[in-house]
C-alpha cells in the first residue's frame, strides 16, 4: 500500500482528523467530494492482495488485509494458488447476514454445509493464531467524530476499524462487505477454506470473535441477491442448491487486470466525505449530524493501468 503521485493541483493537501473537513466542501455531496479528490488522497491496492472470484452469480472482487490477519491471508493465498477454490461452492446465504463459500473439499470429504455448533469439530493440520485483533503499534488511527456502541470507531489507512486505546489494540469492523473466515467452535480459528461476506446490517457483535481478512470491492450485489438457504442459518440443503465457484485467482495472476485504489482515510477529502454522509444536505429536512461506522464506507475505485 502506498500513496499515489499527484496528478491534479494540490487541493486539500495535508492530513487532518475526520472532524475537520475543508469549509469549501461543507455543502458538497459525498459523491462530488470523491470525484474531486486529488490523486494524493488515494492509496494503491497491491494486486497481490486482491482476490478475484468467478461464480455462477458473477464476479466478486475482494481486497485482502494481511496487516490485520497475516497468517489467515497467507493461508487463503496458498489455497487460491493451489486451485482449491476452483469448483468450490457457495454453501450459505442467510438473509440480512452473510453469503458464505467454501473451497473444494479434500478427497473423500463433503462440502461444509452445517452450522459450526452442529457439525463435527475438525482438527486443522496447521492451526492458525486467533487473529481477531492486533496491536495498534505502527498504525495510524483516525477516530470517528461520532459515538460508537461497541468501541472507539474510526479508520486505519483505507479501512473501517475500531480500537481499545487502553489495551493498545485495533481490529477491522464487521460492516457490509467485510470478509471473514468461517470456523468451528473455539478454540478453532479456521484455515481460510471457508469465507463469508456480510450482506446485511453490520454484525458488530462478531468483532474480535472471528478473523476479518478483507472486504468486497465489487460484485457483491448479485451474490447478495442469491436465493436464501432453507436450512438453519441459511445453509443450502443439498448440492443442487449450491451455486458453483468456477475459479478464484489473485489479481496479480491475471494479465491486465485493472488496478484498484482506496481513499486515504487520514486525508481531508475523506474527512469531508464523513461529514457529508452524516449531514446530508438538500434532501434531508433534519440532518442526522451523526453516523454509524458502517455507514461511513471508505471510497474505492478501479483505475486503468498506467494511471497513478
Secondary structure by P-SEA (a helix, b strand, c coil): cccccccccccccccccccccccccccccaaaaaaacccccccccccccbbbbbccccbbbbbbbccccaaaaaaaaaaaaacccccccccccccccbbbbbccccccccccccccccccbbbbccccccccccccccbbbbbbccccccccccccccccccccccccbbbbcccccbbbbbbccccccccccbbbbbcccccccccccccccbbbcccccccccccccccccccccccccbbbbccccccccccccbbbbbcccccaaaaaaaaaaacccccccccccccccccbbbbbbccccccc
